[in-house]
Amino acid sequence: MADIDFSNSSKEEISDFYTKISNNVKKIREEKNKTQQELALDIGIKSIAFFSNCENNRYNKHFNLEHLYKISKSLTVPLEELLKLNEAP
């Protein structure tokens, strides 16, 4: 029997979503002149490798909502900035 996908989003769409969020985090972090290590420790992540994997979309690691909330606080940007899915015209 064939697998039936009942989801309203494709795997590619979800992957794209995670990539955009990670790119936003990286872009804003760099604009604020913070290293991955500084930001990771500031939000309570002790594994710099885990943070790096989330930021670079490796090994199926992603930021969760708590991470994004803490990142927005640390970088002093509205959470919405991290969640933007497309660039302004």
C-alpha positions in Angstrom: 0.0 0.0 0.0 1.4 3.4 -0.9 2.1 6.0 1.7 -0.5 8.7 1.7 0.6 12.2 2.7 -2.2 14.1 4.4 0.0 17.1 5.1 -0.9 20.5 3.6 2.9 21.2 3.1 5.5 19.3 1.1 8.8 18.3 2.7 10.5 20.8 0.4 8.3 23.6 1.6 9.1 22.8 5.2 12.8 22.5 4.5 12.6 25.9 2.8 10.8 27.3 5.8 13.6 26.2 8.2 16.3 27.5 5.8 14.7 31.0 5.7 14.4 31.1 9.5 18.0 30.0 10.0 19.2 32.5 7.4 17.4 35.3 9.3 19.0 34.3 12.5 22.5 34.2 10.9 22.0 37.5 9.1 20.8 39.4 12.2 23.4 37.8 14.5 26.2 38.9 12.1 24.6 42.4 11.9 24.7 42.6 15.7 28.4 41.4 15.7 27.8 38.4 17.8 29.5 35.1 17.4 27.6 31.8 17.3 29.3 31.0 20.7 28.2 34.3 22.3 24.6 33.9 21.1 24.4 30.2 21.9 25.6 30.7 25.5 23.4 33.8 25.9 20.3 31.7 25.1 21.4 28.8 27.3 22.7 26.4 24.6 26.0 24.9 25.8 26.7 23.0 22.6 28.1 25.4 20.0 28.0 22.5 17.5 24.2 22.2 18.0 23.7 25.9 17.5 25.8 25.9 14.4 23.9 22.9 13.0 20.6 24.8 13.6 21.9 27.9 12.0 23.2 26.1 9.0 20.4 23.5 8.7 22.7 20.5 9.1 21.8 17.1 10.4 18.0 18.0 10.5 18.6 20.3 13.5 16.4 23.3 13.9 15.7 26.1 16.3 12.5 25.6 18.3 10.1 28.4 19.4 11.9 28.8 22.8 15.2 29.2 21.0 13.7 31.8 18.6 12.2 33.8 21.5 15.5 33.9 23.4 17.4 34.7 20.2 15.1 37.7 19.5 15.6 38.9 23.1 19.4 38.5 22.9 19.6 40.3 19.6 17.0 42.9 20.6 14.9 42.4 17.6 11.2 41.6 17.3 10.5 37.9 17.0 8.7 38.7 13.7 12.1 39.6 12.2 13.3 36.1 12.7 10.1 34.6 11.3 10.0 36.6 8.0 9.7 34.3 5.1 10.4 36.7 2.3 12.4 39.8 1.7 10.6 43.1 1.5 10.4 44.6 -2.0 
